[in-house]
Structure formats: C-alpha cells, structure tokens
Amino acid sequence: MSQILYFSEAKASQFARPKRRVHFRQGAFELTIPLIGAKFTATAASEGNEIARKIEEIIDSIENSERAALWYEDPQVSDGDWVQFEAKMAQILVTAGPYRMLFFGPDPLATGSVALLLYGSPRHLLASPPDQDPTDIRDLDSYPTSLARMMQAVSEDEQNPVSIRGRSTFELGAISMADRVYQHAFSFPTVRGYAQVVANIDSTDQINFSPPDREPIRPSRLVVASPLYVEHSTAPFPLET
C-alpha cells in the first residue's frame, strides 16, 4: 500500500494527455490519499483516482520517450533528465520572508556515494508535513542569504525549474540545505517517485554532511531535483516482468 505525499500539477500540465490510456506497470500503483484539509472532502476517492491516473499516464510518457527515466544514482544523469528514486528522506518545510519551500532531504546516516535533495512548493502537498510549524531560515543556517536567494530563484521560475537563474547561488543553497537536514528532521521514512533533475553537484570539498557525534560523510555527488510526485511506501518498486 502506498500513500502519495506530494503531486505537482505544474509538472503534470507539461504532458499532453494521450488519446488512449496506457497502463504502466499494471498493479504497481495501489494508492491511498489521506483525508487531510478542506481539499479532500466527499470527493476524496475520485480525486485520488484522478491523481493516480495522471501519474500512470505521465510515467508511461516518460518511460516510452527517447530519454526514459534513469535511477538517480546513475552516473549518466544530467540536468533536465527524469529520474526514479527510492531513499530515506526527511520532509521539512522552510520559510524565508515571503518564500516557502518544501524539502525532501537525504538522511546522512543512510547516504551512499550519491545524495538526493528534492524541493518543491508546499501547495502540492497532499499530506501534512511532520513539522507543522515551518522552520525559519534564520534558525536553520549560518548563511541564510544563500538559502533565501535559492528559494527566491526557484519561486521566480517555478514553471521551468531546470533553467533556474542565479545558478551558483542555487547550488550553494542546495548544499547548505542538504547538510543541515539531519539536525532539523524528526524522521527519515523511505519515499519514492519520479523527479526532474535541476543540478548535479560534483564537489566532495563542498558536500559535507555532519551527523552529530560521527565522522563527516562526503558523498561524491549531490543530485538536486524537483519532483513530479513523492509517495511513502513500505514495499519496493516492482520488478519488470
């Protein structure tokens, strides 16, 4: 059983609906949408089915395109690519002045050679984050300017996250955010989904996760991506047959 946590209508709108519905990985999506907030009323079941149907159609479009989704750790992943992921990630809502951003950040204790940082708009959340009160950026980082400017850059170009302006500031903010997830997260559940890569950061000197009372962890690469959807599941992705 899976629960969709996040679904981006903005990304879904980039894909034309096919004339004939094609089922992707039949049986793979057994989805439950939580009844949280006014948005999910008596129509929750039909709305959940519509989201599940959109996800199936979009994934089918991605997987049957010339650039099918890669696993996020694949060394061939580049900016603009679609990736599939499954990893332990924290969910944190951050605010900086008028800007609000949701992050799914890597668990440093579970980080391998490649770390993954997802970001998106909290308005695409289908379930409340574990931290109901957004973390103020001034309490999160000793270099608040980088994160604030990163959030501003994303907010100004949300429809095209691959072409973020102020790229160097964006990357510094991403590194800073990924490095501080551990200290501000309550839990790191396993999540999975599809996302579009915004940046690949290959710099072991800059990426330095620092879990409390442990040696620093330095992944070889940080993949920053904007998710189409994120779901929480206790079962792994089904194998192709």
Steps between C-alpha positions, in 0.01 A plus 500: 500500500633844406407850609564794270660783696562749222372552146592792272217611272746742336713211378198292406380781275817470291380165365226472241243242595521202261200422282498142627575420860801273541554316829854522638622209709160353560435446869788720611288785631276422794458850631329654800442875527472625861192701595685810620377856460199650326624392159412138574131481575239260369679493164826373650477155341429630149769766534749240617417279203549795265846571642595131475380493138702812413811350656460180302460691174794731563734218602397313187591809293836532673596134478405476132683818399850517353630603843341252737549558871827384653566394857610812688844353582576421135824676394334596169239721671519861382302822544148474362485119517215317667608269779338232709592489867448310822685615810468595865420870500381758751215737424554861609306820436721810495406868490708803408302823501225463237646175365397153615656181372464132574814286507546124497855468622744211528564314823877538555515168682354323195686696235700303246725642232212708355267713711160628384330828592145569380327836522155624411208719592310413820173562314557167320497309830220245538595418858612730779875508569613354834618846606181707502687823571732603213865531593614858470808527285676712763482207739615253237818631352796719586495621140133595457564711192585198284186308593276805476633587155466137393133505599450831322656362180271197509191707574570727205531213253283222641357403162846422363712374791777374272583856391547659840654845500788569736627144470809536723289637786246225443766229528651652816155513657430139403825380657428698815147362526607139446771533762258618770204268449611257769493752784151624413314183402281277714523185289629363171233273349563323171342690211502444127382661178610687189674836478671727246866577565588865546866472598780247541758622748832311487714646774602297802661810648163678517265211580567413861224346711573524871291261712532565875783309670608332178760547235389728213351322198610624159297362208662533160196673352183683598206468262248784539160436343143628488250215550199408291373295790626351825339205671563320825506124468605197698544291183777536239440592137368191315740324268432508128371171362 
